[in-house]
Amino acid sequence: MQIVHMIVDRLHVGESNRGVIKYLVSRMACGYKTYKAMSKASRRSMIRQALERHAYNQELYRYTMRRGAR
């Protein structure tokens, strides 16, 4: 989901996974109400994608900070 990536990319890499999920849910049309209306499989998929993207962003930051100092 490209939209999930766009939302997660706005967050700081130091944000906790729980904070990422809370922010993602808050950006939905009606927030938690919309989140609960989704199927369990869709919610899991969305959260998995968000956390994978957040981990990617963290790794990119680490790589940049290590390599950029040389």
N, CA, C, O and CB atoms as a CASP TS submission, in Angstrom:
PFRMAT TS
TARGET T0000
AUTHOR 0000-0000-0000
METHOD Language model
MODEL 1
PARENT N/A
ATOM      1  N   MET     1       0.840  -1.187   0.000  1.00  0.00           N
ATOM      2  CA  MET     1       0.000   0.000   0.000  1.00  0.00           C
ATOM      3  C   MET     1       0.880   1.243   0.000  1.00  0.00           C
ATOM      4  O   MET     1       1.589   1.508   0.971  1.00  0.00           O
ATOM      5  CB  MET     1      -0.953   0.002   1.217  1.00  0.00           C
ATOM      6  N   GLN     2       0.835   1.972  -1.046  1.00  0.00           N
ATOM      7  CA  GLN     2       1.645   3.176  -1.164  1.00  0.00           C
ATOM      8  C   GLN     2       1.234   4.231  -0.140  1.00  0.00           C
ATOM      9  O   GLN     2       2.086   4.958   0.372  1.00  0.00           O
ATOM     10  CB  GLN     2       1.536   3.743  -2.570  1.00  0.00           C
ATOM     11  N   ILE     3      -0.053   4.322   0.161  1.00  0.00           N
ATOM     12  CA  ILE     3      -0.518   5.343   1.100  1.00  0.00           C
ATOM     13  C   ILE     3       0.051   5.096   2.493  1.00  0.00           C
ATOM     14  O   ILE     3       0.357   6.044   3.216  1.00  0.00           O
ATOM     15  CB  ILE     3      -2.053   5.367   1.152  1.00  0.00           C
ATOM     16  N   VAL     4       0.194   3.833   2.868  1.00  0.00           N
ATOM     17  CA  VAL     4       0.777   3.492   4.163  1.00  0.00           C
ATOM     18  C   VAL     4       2.218   3.993   4.218  1.00  0.00           C
ATOM     19  O   VAL     4       2.650   4.545   5.230  1.00  0.00           O
ATOM     20  CB  VAL     4       0.718   1.958   4.414  1.00  0.00           C
ATOM     21  N   HIS     5       2.952   3.802   3.139  1.00  0.00           N
ATOM     22  CA  HIS     5       4.339   4.272   3.082  1.00  0.00           C
ATOM     23  C   HIS     5       4.397   5.787   3.208  1.00  0.00           C
ATOM     24  O   HIS     5       5.263   6.318   3.903  1.00  0.00           O
ATOM     25  CB  HIS     5       5.011   3.825   1.773  1.00  0.00           C
ATOM     26  N   MET     6       3.501   6.473   2.557  1.00  0.00           N
ATOM     27  CA  MET     6       3.489   7.934   2.602  1.00  0.00           C
ATOM     28  C   MET     6       3.239   8.427   4.026  1.00  0.00           C
ATOM     29  O   MET     6       3.856   9.395   4.470  1.00  0.00           O
ATOM     30  CB  MET     6       2.419   8.493   1.648  1.00  0.00           C
ATOM     31  N   ILE     7       2.343   7.768   4.729  1.00  0.00           N
ATOM     32  CA  ILE     7       2.025   8.160   6.104  1.00  0.00           C
ATOM     33  C   ILE     7       3.197   7.864   7.030  1.00  0.00           C
ATOM     34  O   ILE     7       3.587   8.716   7.829  1.00  0.00           O
ATOM     35  CB  ILE     7       0.762   7.432   6.597  1.00  0.00           C
ATOM     36  N   VAL     8       3.756   6.669   6.930  1.00  0.00           N
ATOM     37  CA  VAL     8       4.853   6.271   7.812  1.00  0.00           C
ATOM     38  C   VAL     8       6.103   7.103   7.541  1.00  0.00           C
ATOM     39  O   VAL     8       6.855   7.397   8.469  1.00  0.00           O
ATOM     40  CB  VAL     8       5.164   4.779   7.637  1.00  0.00           C
ATOM     41  N   ASP     9       6.334   7.480   6.306  1.00  0.00           N
ATOM     42  CA  ASP     9       7.519   8.259   5.958  1.00  0.00           C
ATOM     43  C   ASP     9       7.535   9.631   6.619  1.00  0.00           C
ATOM     44  O   ASP     9       8.593  10.253   6.703  1.00  0.00           O
ATOM     45  CB  ASP     9       7.606   8.419   4.462  1.00  0.00           C
ATOM     46  N   ARG    10       6.407  10.111   7.084  1.00  0.00           N
ATOM     47  CA  ARG    10       6.345  11.415   7.754  1.00  0.00           C
ATOM     48  C   ARG    10       6.881  11.360   9.180  1.00  0.00           C
ATOM     49  O   ARG    10       7.190  12.394   9.771  1.00  0.00           O
ATOM     50  CB  ARG    10       4.914  11.924   7.770  1.00  0.00           C
ATOM     51  N   LEU    11       6.990  10.161   9.728  1.00  0.00           N
ATOM     52  CA  LEU    11       7.394  10.014  11.125  1.00  0.00           C
ATOM     53  C   LEU    11       8.907   9.977  11.282  1.00  0.00           C
ATOM     54  O   LEU    11       9.635   9.609  10.360  1.00  0.00           O
ATOM     55  CB  LEU    11       6.789   8.756  11.713  1.00  0.00           C
ATOM     56  N   HIS    12       9.357  10.360  12.451  1.00  0.00           N
ATOM     57  CA  HIS    12      10.775  10.296  12.782  1.00  0.00           C
ATOM     58  C   HIS    12      11.175   8.841  12.988  1.00  0.00           C
ATOM     59  O   HIS    12      10.382   8.044  13.488  1.00  0.00           O
ATOM     60  CB  HIS    12      11.090  11.138  14.046  1.00  0.00           C
ATOM     61  N   VAL    13      12.395   8.492  12.607  1.00  0.00           N
ATOM     62  CA  VAL    13      12.851   7.104  12.729  1.00  0.00           C
ATOM     63  C   VAL    13      12.955   6.661  14.182  1.00  0.00           C
ATOM     64  O   VAL    13      12.981   5.461  14.458  1.00  0.00           O
ATOM     65  CB  VAL    13      14.199   6.934  12.046  1.00  0.00           C
ATOM     66  N   GLY    14      13.013   7.600  15.109  1.00  0.00           N
ATOM     67  CA  GLY    14      13.090   7.264  16.526  1.00  0.00           C
ATOM     68  C   GLY    14      11.742   6.945  17.156  1.00  0.00           C
ATOM     69  O   GLY    14      11.677   6.541  18.317  1.00  0.00           O
ATOM     70  N   GLU    15      10.675   7.123  16.400  1.00  0.00           N
ATOM     71  CA  GLU    15       9.325   6.831  16.914  1.00  0.00           C
ATOM     72  C   GLU    15       9.198   5.338  17.200  1.00  0.00           C
ATOM     73  O   GLU    15       9.742   4.508  16.471  1.00  0.00           O
ATOM     74  CB  GLU    15       8.228   7.285  15.898  1.00  0.00           C
ATOM     75  N   SER    16       8.479   5.008  18.263  1.00  0.00           N
ATOM     76  CA  SER    16       8.273   3.598  18.608  1.00  0.00           C
ATOM     77  C   SER    16       7.287   2.958  17.634  1.00  0.00           C
ATOM     78  O   SER    16       6.532   3.652  16.955  1.00  0.00           O
ATOM     79  CB  SER    16       7.760   3.459  20.064  1.00  0.00           C
ATOM     80  N   ASN    17       7.303   1.635  17.574  1.00  0.00           N
ATOM     81  CA  ASN    17       6.356   0.917  16.708  1.00  0.00           C
ATOM     82  C   ASN    17       4.920   1.212  17.127  1.00  0.00           C
ATOM     83  O   ASN    17       4.039   1.372  16.282  1.00  0.00           O
ATOM     84  CB  ASN    17       6.621  -0.606  16.752  1.00  0.00           C
ATOM     85  N   ARG    18       4.694   1.281  18.412  1.00  0.00           N
ATOM     86  CA  ARG    18       3.346   1.598  18.903  1.00  0.00           C
ATOM     87  C   ARG    18       2.917   2.994  18.437  1.00  0.00           C
ATOM     88  O   ARG    18       1.770   3.203  18.044  1.00  0.00           O
ATOM     89  CB  ARG    18       3.297   1.512  20.451  1.00  0.00           C
ATOM     90  N   GLY    19       3.847   3.935  18.486  1.00  0.00           N
ATOM     91  CA  GLY    19       3.562   5.287  18.016  1.00  0.00           C
ATOM     92  C   GLY    19       3.253   5.329  16.530  1.00  0.00           C
ATOM     93  O   GLY    19       2.403   6.101  16.087  1.00  0.00           O
ATOM     94  N   VAL    20       3.941   4.501  15.763  1.00  0.00           N
ATOM     95  CA  VAL    20       3.697   4.414  14.324  1.00  0.00           C
ATOM     96  C   VAL    20       2.272   3.935  14.068  1.00  0.00           C
ATOM     97  O   VAL    20       1.557   4.504  13.243  1.00  0.00           O
ATOM     98  CB  VAL    20       4.718   3.465  13.650  1.00  0.00           C
ATOM     99  N   ILE    21       1.869   2.895  14.773  1.00  0.00           N
ATOM    100  CA  ILE    21       0.524   2.347  14.587  1.00  0.00           C
ATOM    101  C   ILE    21      -0.531   3.365  15.002  1.00  0.00           C
ATOM    102  O   ILE    21      -1.525   3.549  14.300  1.00  0.00           O
ATOM    103  CB  ILE    21       0.353   1.044  15.392  1.00  0.00           C
ATOM    104  N   LYS    22      -0.323   4.024  16.132  1.00  0.00           N
ATOM    105  CA  LYS    22      -1.291   5.026  16.594  1.00  0.00           C
ATOM    106  C   LYS    22      -1.424   6.161  15.580  1.00  0.00           C
ATOM    107  O   LYS    22      -2.530   6.626  15.307  1.00  0.00           O
ATOM    108  CB  LYS    22      -0.870   5.588  17.968  1.00  0.00           C
ATOM    109  N   TYR    23      -0.301   6.604  15.027  1.00  0.00           N
ATOM    110  CA  TYR    23      -0.342   7.679  14.046  1.00  0.00           C
ATOM    111  C   TYR    23      -1.052   7.222  12.776  1.00  0.00           C
ATOM    112  O   TYR    23      -1.848   7.964  12.200  1.00  0.00           O
ATOM    113  CB  TYR    23       1.076   8.160  13.719  1.00  0.00           C
ATOM    114  N   LEU    24      -0.763   6.010  12.350  1.00  0.00           N
ATOM    115  CA  LEU    24      -1.399   5.460  11.149  1.00  0.00           C
ATOM    116  C   LEU    24      -2.916   5.424  11.309  1.00  0.00           C
ATOM    117  O   LEU    24      -3.650   5.835  10.410  1.00  0.00           O
ATOM    118  CB  LEU    24      -0.864   4.047  10.853  1.00  0.00           C
ATOM    119  N   VAL    25      -3.378   4.937  12.443  1.00  0.00           N
ATOM    120  CA  VAL    25      -4.823   4.861  12.703  1.00  0.00           C
ATOM    121  C   VAL    25      -5.417   6.270  12.767  1.00  0.00           C
ATOM    122  O   VAL    25      -6.524   6.498  12.278  1.00  0.00           O
ATOM    123  CB  VAL    25      -5.106   4.092  14.029  1.00  0.00           C
ATOM    124  N   SER    26      -4.695   7.205  13.361  1.00  0.00           N
ATOM    125  CA  SER    26      -5.224   8.570  13.488  1.00  0.00           C
ATOM    126  C   SER    26      -5.371   9.267  12.144  1.00  0.00           C
ATOM    127  O   SER    26      -6.167  10.198  12.021  1.00  0.00           O
ATOM    128  CB  SER    26      -4.324   9.395  14.385  1.00  0.00           C
ATOM    129  N   ARG    27      -4.626   8.839  11.139  1.00  0.00           N
ATOM    130  CA  ARG    27      -4.688   9.452   9.816  1.00  0.00           C
ATOM    131  C   ARG    27      -5.818   8.879   8.964  1.00  0.00           C
ATOM    132  O   ARG    27      -6.071   9.385   7.871  1.00  0.00           O
ATOM    133  CB  ARG    27      -3.367   9.271   9.102  1.00  0.00           C
ATOM    134  N   MET    28      -6.492   7.851   9.429  1.00  0.00           N
ATOM    135  CA  MET    28      -7.609   7.268   8.669  1.00  0.00           C
ATOM    136  C   MET    28      -8.801   8.218   8.714  1.00  0.00           C
ATOM    137  O   MET    28      -8.874   9.087   9.583  1.00  0.00           O
ATOM    138  CB  MET    28      -8.004   5.867   9.237  1.00  0.00           C
ATOM    139  N   ALA    29      -9.724   8.055   7.787  1.00  0.00           N
ATOM    140  CA  ALA    29     -10.857   8.964   7.624  1.00  0.00           C
ATOM    141  C   ALA    29     -11.581   9.255   8.944  1.00  0.00           C
ATOM    142  O   ALA    29     -11.745  10.419   9.311  1.00  0.00           O
ATOM    143  CB  ALA    29     -11.836   8.383   6.627  1.00  0.00           C
ATOM    144  N   CYS    30     -11.999   8.249   9.635  1.00  0.00           N
ATOM    145  CA  CYS    30     -12.676   8.436  10.924  1.00  0.00           C
ATOM    146  C   CYS    30     -11.884   7.804  12.050  1.00  0.00           C
ATOM    147  O   CYS    30     -12.447   7.412  13.073  1.00  0.00           O
ATOM    148  CB  CYS    30     -14.087   7.846  10.883  1.00  0.00           C
ATOM    149  N   GLY    31     -10.602   7.706  11.864  1.00  0.00           N
ATOM    150  CA  GLY    31      -9.712   7.211  12.903  1.00  0.00           C
ATOM    151  C   GLY    31      -9.975   5.769  13.304  1.00  0.00           C
ATOM    152  O   GLY    31     -10.073   4.877  12.461  1.00  0.00           O
ATOM    153  N   TYR    32     -10.087   5.562  14.604  1.00  0.00           N
ATOM    154  CA  TYR    32     -10.222   4.220  15.154  1.00  0.00           C
ATOM    155  C   TYR    32     -11.502   3.529  14.669  1.00  0.00           C
ATOM    156  O   TYR    32     -11.540   2.306  14.531  1.00  0.00           O
ATOM    157  CB  TYR    32     -10.207   4.279  16.675  1.00  0.00           C
ATOM    158  N   LYS    33     -12.519   4.302  14.419  1.00  0.00           N
ATOM    159  CA  LYS    33     -13.791   3.737  13.945  1.00  0.00           C
ATOM    160  C   LYS    33     -13.589   3.033  12.594  1.00  0.00           C
ATOM    161  O   LYS    33     -14.086   1.926  12.387  1.00  0.00           O
ATOM    162  CB  LYS    33     -14.873   4.855  13.818  1.00  0.00           C
ATOM    163  N   THR    34     -12.873   3.667  11.701  1.00  0.00           N
ATOM    164  CA  THR    34     -12.573   3.072  10.398  1.00  0.00           C
ATOM    165  C   THR    34     -11.676   1.856  10.556  1.00  0.00           C
ATOM    166  O   THR    34     -11.869   0.839   9.890  1.00  0.00           O
ATOM    167  CB  THR    34     -11.910   4.100   9.474  1.00  0.00           C
ATOM    168  N   TYR    35     -10.695   1.968  11.443  1.00  0.00           N
ATOM    169  CA  TYR    35      -9.767   0.865  11.698  1.00  0.00           C
ATOM    170  C   TYR    35     -10.525  -0.376  12.170  1.00  0.00           C
ATOM    171  O   TYR    35     -10.270  -1.478  11.684  1.00  0.00           O
ATOM    172  CB  TYR    35      -8.711   1.277  12.744  1.00  0.00           C
ATOM    173  N   LYS    36     -11.439  -0.207  13.100  1.00  0.00           N
ATOM    174  CA  LYS    36     -12.198  -1.342  13.622  1.00  0.00           C
ATOM    175  C   LYS    36     -13.159  -1.924  12.588  1.00  0.00           C
ATOM    176  O   LYS    36     -13.518  -3.099  12.672  1.00  0.00           O
ATOM    177  CB  LYS    36     -12.971  -0.922  14.857  1.00  0.00           C
ATOM    178  N   ALA    37     -13.575  -1.126  11.625  1.00  0.00           N
ATOM    179  CA  ALA    37     -14.489  -1.594  10.583  1.00  0.00           C
ATOM    180  C   ALA    37     -13.779  -2.466   9.548  1.00  0.00           C
ATOM    181  O   ALA    37     -14.423  -3.206   8.804  1.00  0.00           O
ATOM    182  CB  ALA    37     -15.146  -0.405   9.893  1.00  0.00           C
ATOM    183  N   MET    38     -12.456  -2.375   9.505  1.00  0.00           N
ATOM    184  CA  MET    38     -11.688  -3.187   8.559  1.00  0.00           C
ATOM    185  C   MET    38     -11.667  -4.642   9.019  1.00  0.00           C
ATOM    186  O   MET    38     -11.828  -4.935  10.204  1.00  0.00           O
ATOM    187  CB  MET    38     -10.242  -2.643   8.413  1.00  0.00           C
ATOM    188  N   SER    39     -11.468  -5.532   8.076  1.00  0.00           N
ATOM    189  CA  SER    39     -11.352  -6.948   8.447  1.00  0.00           C
ATOM    190  C   SER    39     -10.042  -7.149   9.211  1.00  0.00           C
ATOM    191  O   SER    39      -9.098  -6.372   9.070  1.00  0.00           O
ATOM    192  CB  SER    39     -11.408  -7.875   7.177  1.00  0.00           C
ATOM    193  N   LYS    40     -10.007  -8.187  10.006  1.00  0.00           N
ATOM    194  CA  LYS    40      -8.815  -8.463  10.805  1.00  0.00           C
ATOM    195  C   LYS    40      -7.593  -8.682   9.918  1.00  0.00           C
ATOM    196  O   LYS    40      -6.495  -8.237  10.250  1.00  0.00           O
ATOM    197  CB  LYS    40      -9.043  -9.685  11.694  1.00  0.00           C
ATOM    198  N   ALA    41      -7.780  -9.360   8.805  1.00  0.00           N
ATOM    199  CA  ALA    41      -6.677  -9.611   7.868  1.00  0.00           C
ATOM    200  C   ALA    41      -6.159  -8.302   7.271  1.00  0.00           C
ATOM    201  O   ALA    41      -4.950  -8.131   7.112  1.00  0.00           O
ATOM    202  CB  ALA    41      -7.132 -10.563   6.742  1.00  0.00           C
ATOM    203  N   SER    42      -7.057  -7.387   6.942  1.00  0.00           N
ATOM    204  CA  SER    42      -6.654  -6.098   6.383  1.00  0.00           C
ATOM    205  C   SER    42      -5.884  -5.270   7.405  1.00  0.00           C
ATOM    206  O   SER    42      -4.892  -4.621   7.075  1.00  0.00           O
ATOM    207  CB  SER    42      -7.878  -5.322   5.895  1.00  0.00           C
ATOM    208  N   ARG    43      -6.355  -5.301   8.649  1.00  0.00           N
ATOM    209  CA  ARG    43      -5.657  -4.561   9.708  1.00  0.00           C
ATOM    210  C   ARG    43      -4.254  -5.110   9.907  1.00  0.00           C
ATOM    211  O   ARG    43      -3.293  -4.347  10.002  1.00  0.00           O
ATOM    212  CB  ARG    43      -6.444  -4.629  11.029  1.00  0.00           C
ATOM    213  N   ARG    44      -4.135  -6.428   9.970  1.00  0.00           N
ATOM    214  CA  ARG    44      -2.818  -7.046  10.147  1.00  0.00           C
ATOM    215  C   ARG    44      -1.887  -6.684   9.004  1.00  0.00           C
ATOM    216  O   ARG    44      -0.722  -6.347   9.216  1.00  0.00           O
ATOM    217  CB  ARG    44      -2.947  -8.567  10.253  1.00  0.00           C
ATOM    218  N   SER    45      -2.414  -6.758   7.791  1.00  0.00           N
ATOM    219  CA  SER    45      -1.613  -6.444   6.610  1.00  0.00           C
ATOM    220  C   SER    45      -1.132  -4.993   6.649  1.00  0.00           C
ATOM    221  O   SER    45       0.033  -4.713   6.368  1.00  0.00           O
ATOM    222  CB  SER    45      -2.425  -6.701   5.328  1.00  0.00           C
ATOM    223  N   MET    46      -2.019  -4.090   6.994  1.00  0.00           N
ATOM    224  CA  MET    46      -1.679  -2.672   7.045  1.00  0.00           C
ATOM    225  C   MET    46      -0.611  -2.411   8.117  1.00  0.00           C
ATOM    226  O   MET    46       0.349  -1.680   7.873  1.00  0.00           O
ATOM    227  CB  MET    46      -2.942  -1.826   7.325  1.00  0.00           C
ATOM    228  N   ILE    47      -0.776  -2.998   9.278  1.00  0.00           N
ATOM    229  CA  ILE    47       0.189  -2.813  10.362  1.00  0.00           C
ATOM    230  C   ILE    47       1.538  -3.421   9.986  1.00  0.00           C
ATOM    231  O   ILE    47       2.583  -2.823  10.241  1.00  0.00           O
ATOM    232  CB  ILE    47      -0.335  -3.442  11.669  1.00  0.00           C
ATOM    233  N   ARG    48       1.517  -4.594   9.389  1.00  0.00           N
ATOM    234  CA  ARG    48       2.758  -5.245   8.973  1.00  0.00           C
ATOM    235  C   ARG    48       3.505  -4.362   7.980  1.00  0.00           C
ATOM    236  O   ARG    48       4.715  -4.171   8.100  1.00  0.00           O
ATOM    237  CB  ARG    48       2.469  -6.629   8.351  1.00  0.00           C
ATOM    238  N   GLN    49       2.786  -3.829   7.004  1.00  0.00           N
ATOM    239  CA  GLN    49       3.414  -2.960   6.011  1.00  0.00           C
ATOM    240  C   GLN    49       3.980  -1.692   6.648  1.00  0.00           C
ATOM    241  O   GLN    49       5.065  -1.236   6.288  1.00  0.00           O
ATOM    242  CB  GLN    49       2.408  -2.590   4.926  1.00  0.00           C
ATOM    243  N   ALA    50       3.243  -1.138   7.586  1.00  0.00           N
ATOM    244  CA  ALA    50       3.700   0.080   8.250  1.00  0.00           C
ATOM    245  C   ALA    50       4.976  -0.181   9.051  1.00  0.00           C
ATOM    246  O   ALA    50       5.918   0.609   8.994  1.00  0.00           O
ATOM    247  CB  ALA    50       2.600   0.632   9.170  1.00  0.00           C
ATOM    248  N   LEU    51       5.007  -1.277   9.789  1.00  0.00           N
ATOM    249  CA  LEU    51       6.179  -1.578  10.608  1.00  0.00           C
ATOM    250  C   LEU    51       7.380  -1.966   9.749  1.00  0.00           C
ATOM    251  O   LEU    51       8.519  -1.649  10.093  1.00  0.00           O
ATOM    252  CB  LEU    51       5.859  -2.700  11.591  1.00  0.00           C
ATOM    253  N   GLU    52       7.131  -2.646   8.640  1.00  0.00           N
ATOM    254  CA  GLU    52       8.224  -2.961   7.718  1.00  0.00           C
ATOM    255  C   GLU    52       8.806  -1.680   7.123  1.00  0.00           C
ATOM    256  O   GLU    52      10.023  -1.550   6.997  1.00  0.00           O
ATOM    257  CB  GLU    52       7.732  -3.898   6.592  1.00  0.00           C
ATOM    258  N   ARG    53       7.949  -0.749   6.764  1.00  0.00           N
ATOM    259  CA  ARG    53       8.418   0.520   6.195  1.00  0.00           C
ATOM    260  C   ARG    53       9.190   1.320   7.237  1.00  0.00           C
ATOM    261  O   ARG    53      10.208   1.937   6.925  1.00  0.00           O
ATOM    262  CB  ARG    53       7.230   1.348   5.659  1.00  0.00           C
ATOM    263  N   HIS    54       8.704   1.307   8.470  1.00  0.00           N
ATOM    264  CA  HIS    54       9.380   2.023   9.545  1.00  0.00           C
ATOM    265  C   HIS    54      10.767   1.419   9.789  1.00  0.00           C
ATOM    266  O   HIS    54      11.740   2.147   9.982  1.00  0.00           O
ATOM    267  CB  HIS    54       8.534   1.983  10.839  1.00  0.00           C
ATOM    268  N   ALA    55      10.849   0.102   9.778  1.00  0.00           N
ATOM    269  CA  ALA    55      12.144  -0.575   9.942  1.00  0.00           C
ATOM    270  C   ALA    55      13.078  -0.225   8.780  1.00  0.00           C
ATOM    271  O   ALA    55      14.274  -0.018   8.984  1.00  0.00           O
ATOM    272  CB  ALA    55      11.949  -2.114  10.029  1.00  0.00           C
ATOM    273  N   TYR    56      12.538  -0.160   7.582  1.00  0.00           N
ATOM    274  CA  TYR    56      13.331   0.235   6.411  1.00  0.00           C
ATOM    275  C   TYR    56      13.877   1.651   6.589  1.00  0.00           C
ATOM    276  O   TYR    56      15.051   1.906   6.322  1.00  0.00           O
ATOM    277  CB  TYR    56      12.478   0.148   5.120  1.00  0.00           C
ATOM    278  N   ASN    57      13.028   2.563   7.038  1.00  0.00           N
ATOM    279  CA  ASN    57      13.454   3.945   7.251  1.00  0.00           C
ATOM    280  C   ASN    57      14.538   4.029   8.325  1.00  0.00           C
ATOM    281  O   ASN    57      15.485   4.805   8.202  1.00  0.00           O
ATOM    282  CB  ASN    57      12.256   4.817   7.644  1.00  0.00           C
ATOM    283  N   GLN    58      14.392   3.225   9.378  1.00  0.00           N
ATOM    284  CA  GLN    58      15.403   3.214  10.432  1.00  0.00           C
ATOM    285  C   GLN    58      16.744   2.706   9.900  1.00  0.00           C
ATOM    286  O   GLN    58      17.798   3.262  10.208  1.00  0.00           O
ATOM    287  CB  GLN    58      14.936   2.346  11.610  1.00  0.00           C
ATOM    288  N   GLU    59      16.688   1.655   9.110  1.00  0.00           N
ATOM    289  CA  GLU    59      17.921   1.103   8.540  1.00  0.00           C
ATOM    290  C   GLU    59      18.555   2.089   7.566  1.00  0.00           C
ATOM    291  O   GLU    59      19.778   2.229   7.542  1.00  0.00           O
ATOM    292  CB  GLU    59      17.638  -0.234   7.830  1.00  0.00           C
ATOM    293  N   LEU    60      17.758   2.762   6.776  1.00  0.00           N
ATOM    294  CA  LEU    60      18.267   3.777   5.859  1.00  0.00           C
ATOM    295  C   LEU    60      18.959   4.896   6.633  1.00  0.00           C
ATOM    296  O   LEU    60      20.018   5.375   6.227  1.00  0.00           O
ATOM    297  CB  LEU    60      17.126   4.347   4.995  1.00  0.00           C
ATOM    298  N   TYR    61      18.369   5.305   7.730  1.00  0.00           N
ATOM    299  CA  TYR    61      18.965   6.343   8.570  1.00  0.00           C
ATOM    300  C   TYR    61      20.309   5.868   9.125  1.00  0.00           C
ATOM    301  O   TYR    61      21.301   6.595   9.072  1.00  0.00           O
ATOM    302  CB  TYR    61      18.010   6.726   9.725  1.00  0.00           C
ATOM    303  N   ARG    62      20.333   4.641   9.659  1.00  0.00           N
ATOM    304  CA  ARG    62      21.581   4.101  10.208  1.00  0.00           C
ATOM    305  C   ARG    62      22.665   4.034   9.132  1.00  0.00           C
ATOM    306  O   ARG    62      23.811   4.418   9.369  1.00  0.00           O
ATOM    307  CB  ARG    62      21.343   2.702  10.808  1.00  0.00           C
ATOM    308  N   TYR    63      22.303   3.556   7.977  1.00  0.00           N
ATOM    309  CA  TYR    63      23.248   3.454   6.858  1.00  0.00           C
ATOM    310  C   TYR    63      23.787   4.830   6.489  1.00  0.00           C
ATOM    311  O   TYR    63      24.992   5.003   6.309  1.00  0.00           O
ATOM    312  CB  TYR    63      22.575   2.800   5.633  1.00  0.00           C
ATOM    313  N   THR    64      22.908   5.788   6.379  1.00  0.00           N
ATOM    314  CA  THR    64      23.292   7.141   5.997  1.00  0.00           C
ATOM    315  C   THR    64      24.229   7.757   7.030  1.00  0.00           C
ATOM    316  O   THR    64      25.222   8.390   6.672  1.00  0.00           O
ATOM    317  CB  THR    64      22.051   8.017   5.822  1.00  0.00           C
ATOM    318  N   MET    65      23.920   7.576   8.290  1.00  0.00           N
ATOM    319  CA  MET    65      24.745   8.164   9.342  1.00  0.00           C
ATOM    320  C   MET    65      26.123   7.489   9.425  1.00  0.00           C
ATOM    321  O   MET    65      27.116   8.155   9.719  1.00  0.00           O
ATOM    322  CB  MET    65      24.025   8.058  10.693  1.00  0.00           C
ATOM    323  N   ARG    66      26.191   6.206   9.174  1.00  0.00           N
ATOM    324  CA  ARG    66      27.471   5.495   9.217  1.00  0.00           C
ATOM    325  C   ARG    66      28.319   5.837   7.993  1.00  0.00           C
ATOM    326  O   ARG    66      29.497   6.170   8.124  1.00  0.00           O
ATOM    327  CB  ARG    66      27.242   3.971   9.296  1.00  0.00           C
ATOM    328  N   ARG    67      27.724   5.755   6.814  1.00  0.00           N
ATOM    329  CA  ARG    67      28.457   5.981   5.572  1.00  0.00           C
ATOM    330  C   ARG    67      28.719   7.462   5.324  1.00  0.00           C
ATOM    331  O   ARG    67      29.745   7.820   4.745  1.00  0.00           O
ATOM    332  CB  ARG    67      27.693   5.392   4.403  1.00  0.00           C
ATOM    333  N   GLY    68      27.827   8.303   5.746  1.00  0.00           N
ATOM    334  CA  GLY    68      27.964   9.723   5.490  1.00  0.00           C
ATOM    335  C   GLY    68      29.118  10.355   6.249  1.00  0.00           C
ATOM    336  O   GLY    68      29.625  11.406   5.857  1.00  0.00           O
ATOM    337  N   ALA    69      29.537   9.710   7.343  1.00  0.00           N
ATOM    338  CA  ALA    69      30.609  10.280   8.178  1.00  0.00           C
ATOM    339  C   ALA    69      31.980  10.027   7.577  1.00  0.00           C
ATOM    340  O   ALA    69      32.956  10.636   8.015  1.00  0.00           O
ATOM    341  CB  ALA    69      30.553   9.698   9.590  1.00  0.00           C
ATOM    342  N   ARG    70      32.086   9.159   6.600  1.00  0.00           N
ATOM    343  CA  ARG    70      33.391   8.829   6.015  1.00  0.00           C
ATOM    344  C   ARG    70      33.845   9.811   5.005  1.00  0.00           C
ATOM    345  O   ARG    70      34.925   9.656   4.435  1.00  0.00           O
ATOM    346  CB  ARG    70      33.358   7.496   5.395  1.00  0.00           C
TER
END
